[in-house]
């Protein structure tokens, strides 16, 4: 299948279009809300909430006998809120730390959910078929009404995020100050975490409880590499999440046996990996390039200073000195030869016979300027 046909299916094929819209909505909501969890160092919270939603799905079906998306989503939301209260209760009433509380709630709720699923599978009633798809998601079953439901719940969550933007920003960066000015930070904490529950709930059908945490973490982690501003980070995280969703939907449509949920998570992971490596300010490659530039600059300044100091011992400050002497003064630095060549191109040094090197007039000025800066730094 060529790319032209692939993108044509995005607009003309009902199944591909529906899945792409649904996963794009999920990506926007989970990326925007997950950014706050990332900044608050609560990345595992999404994992705990997604696993905690499983028993809510099972209980909602057990009590109502209905598999309609709204019923199962409400059950998952109720379980998620209960998990939030359990985590907060454990951390406030005991001396256990938050990561321990998250692990306890995650394992307990998920184990209870698996037990309920096992019980339902042994029930002769065939209506429970398909509930196990909530473990890893089944985006291919998304219908237009499901996408509308996801858009409504996700839109409401984003609206609340916009209304409480300043409060959530303060909660994420300076909670103590918020307490000092009288803001109900504990209630705001519960509200923001409840919005994460909404993101988890709308993603259960597409991605599943096992993989949903990646959709909350990966877009925000990718966006964090590109900006230091919260508003831009949230916007970028939403864009990256939507891009991962659409890419996963298109990739899964290219062949049989390709599950949409895992491919979406892989796409989000690829975006995060590319950002970690190539982001201009915080990326690994950018940091490596900065270190290389700094090393070259420091070595160039050292060679200029060494030539200048050696020249001061002679009547002519531009007296030539051997490359070997410069290597000794630079503690045998392997980059002296490359540095001399680079300085020669810049017109700061010039080669003399017998592999000797001397400062030019411009090089002498550059060396003096560097040594003056070093002296001023030492005097501070």
Long-range contacts (C-beta under 8 A, 24 or more apart in sequence): 1-254, 6-250, 6-253, 6-254, 7-250, 9-250, 9-253, 10-246, 10-249, 10-250, 13-253, 15-140, 15-253, 16-249, 16-250, 16-253, 18-142, 18-143, 18-144, 18-147, 19-139, 19-140, 19-142, 19-206, 19-249, 19-252, 19-253, 19-260, 20-245, 20-246, 20-249, 20-250, 21-147, 22-139, 22-142, 22-146, 22-147, 22-150, 22-206, 22-245, 23-139, 23-206, 23-244, 23-245, 23-246, 23-248, 23-249, 23-260, 23-264, 24-242, 24-245, 24-246, 25-147, 25-150, 25-151, 25-154, 25-202, 25-242, 25-245, 26-150, 26-154, 26-199, 26-202, 26-203, 26-206, 26-207, 26-215, 26-241, 26-245, 27-215, 27-219, 27-238, 27-240, 27-241, 27-242, 27-243, 27-244, 27-245, 27-246, 27-264, 27-268, 28-154, 28-158, 28-238, 28-239, 28-241, 28-242, 29-150, 29-154, 29-157, 29-158, 29-198, 29-199, 29-202, 29-238, 29-241, 30-199, 30-203, 30-212, 30-215, 30-216, 30-219, 30-241, 31-215, 31-219, 31-220, 31-223, 31-234, 31-237, 31-238, 31-239, 31-240, 31-241, 31-242, 32-158, 32-161, 32-234, 32-235, 32-237, 32-238, 32-241, 33-157, 33-161, 33-195, 33-196, 33-198, 33-199, 33-216, 34-196, 34-199, 34-215, 34-216, 34-217, 34-219, 34-220, 34-237, 34-241, 35-219, 35-220, 35-223, 35-224, 35-230, 35-233, 35-234, 35-237, 36-168, 36-172, 36-192, 36-234, 37-196, 37-216, 37-217, 37-220, 38-217, 38-220, 38-221, 38-224, 39-172, 39-173, 39-220, 39-224, 39-230, 40-171, 40-172, 42-98, 43-213, 43-216, 43-217, 44-99, 44-102, 44-106, 44-213, 45-87, 45-102, 45-193, 45-196, 46-196, 46-199, 46-200, 46-212, 46-213, 46-215, 46-216, 46-217, 47-102, 47-106, 47-212, 47-213, 48-83, 48-87, 48-102, 48-103, 48-105, 48-106, 48-109, 49-80, 49-83, 49-84, 49-193, 49-196, 49-197, 49-200, 50-200, 50-203, 50-204, 50-209, 50-210, 50-212, 50-213, 50-216, 51-106, 51-109, 51-110, 51-113, 51-209, 51-210, 52-79, 52-80, 52-82, 52-83, 52-105, 52-106, 52-109, 52-110, 52-113, 53-77, 53-79, 53-80, 53-83, 53-113, 53-197, 53-200, 53-201, 53-204, 53-209, 54-79, 54-109, 54-110, 54-113, 54-114, 54-116, 54-117, 54-134, 54-135, 54-209, 55-79, 55-109, 55-110, 55-112, 55-113, 55-116, 56-80, 56-82, 56-113, 57-113, 57-131, 57-134, 57-204, 58-113, 58-116, 58-117, 58-120, 58-131, 59-116, 61-120, 61-127, 61-128, 61-131, 62-116, 62-120, 65-125, 65-127, 67-127, 67-128, 67-130, 67-131, 69-145, 69-146, 69-149, 69-205, 70-149, 72-134, 72-204, 73-149, 73-153, 73-201, 73-202, 73-204, 76-200, 76-201, 76-204, 77-197, 77-198, 77-201, 79-109, 80-194, 80-197, 80-200, 80-201, 81-194, 81-197, 83-109, 84-190, 84-193, 84-194, 84-197, 85-190, 88-189, 88-190, 110-209, 113-209, 133-205, 133-208, 134-204, 134-205, 134-208, 134-209, 135-208, 135-209, 135-210, 136-207, 136-208, 136-210, 136-211, 136-259, 136-261, 136-262, 137-203, 137-204, 137-205, 137-206, 137-207, 137-208, 137-211, 137-212, 137-259, 137-260, 137-261, 138-205, 138-206, 138-208, 138-259, 138-260, 138-261, 139-205, 139-206, 139-207, 139-248, 139-249, 139-252, 139-260, 139-261, 139-264, 140-252, 140-260, 141-205, 142-205, 142-206, 146-205, 149-202, 150-202, 153-198, 153-201, 153-202, 154-198, 154-199, 154-202, 156-198, 157-195, 157-198, 157-199, 160-191, 160-195, 161-195, 164-188, 164-191, 164-192, 168-192, 169-230, 172-230, 206-245, 206-260, 206-261, 206-264, 207-261, 207-264, 207-265, 208-261, 211-261, 211-262, 211-265, 214-265, 214-268, 214-269, 215-241, 215-244, 215-264, 215-265, 215-268, 218-244, 218-265, 218-268, 218-269, 218-271, 218-272, 219-244, 219-268, 219-271, 219-272, 221-272, 221-275, 221-276, 222-268, 222-271, 222-272, 222-274, 222-275, 222-276, 223-275, 224-282, 225-275, 225-276, 225-279, 225-281, 225-282, 225-283, 226-275, 226-279, 226-280, 226-281, 226-282, 228-281, 240-268, 240-271, 240-275, 241-268, 243-267, 243-271, 244-268, 244-271, 295-335, 296-335, 296-339, 296-342, 299-330, 299-333, 299-335, 299-336, 299-339, 300-339, 300-342, 300-343, 301-370, 302-329, 302-330, 302-333, 303-330, 303-336, 303-339, 303-340, 303-343, 303-349, 304-343, 304-348, 304-349, 304-359, 304-363, 304-366, 304-367, 304-370, 305-367, 305-370, 305-371, 305-374, 306-330, 307-349, 307-357, 307-358, 307-359, 307-363, 307-367, 308-359, 308-364, 308-367, 308-368, 308-371, 311-358, 311-359, 311-364, 317-359, 317-364, 318-358, 318-359, 318-360, 318-361, 318-364, 319-358, 320-352, 320-356, 320-357, 320-358, 321-356, 321-357, 321-358, 322-354, 322-355, 322-356, 322-357, 323-355, 323-356, 323-357, 324-355, 326-357
